[in-house]
Amino acid sequence: MRVTPVEPDSLGEVLIRLQVGSDQALFKSSTAPLVAFLDRTDKLVPLGQEGSLADFDAHLDEALDRILAEQGAG
C-alpha cells in the first residue's frame, strides 16, 4: 500500500495504491475522511497492538462495520 498526495504541494487529496501480486487498485480520496477513518481504527486497535488481539481476523468485519457506522453518524 502506498499513499501519496495528488499534488506535491497540497495534502487536500491523496492517491491510495494497493497491490497484491500482479493485481493493482488505485483510489483517490480527500485527506480529511481518510485521516478520520485512520483515527477511528487507531482507537479500536492502537498502533503496535495488533498482535494482542488473538482472534482479530475473525472480528475484522465487525470492527469495520463499527468504524463505518461511526463515520455515517458523524
Buried (B, 14 or more C-beta within 10 A) or exposed (E): EEEEEBEEEEEEBBEBEEEEEEEEEEEEBEBEEBEBBEEBBEEBBEEEEEEEBEEEEEEEEEBEEEBEEBEEEE
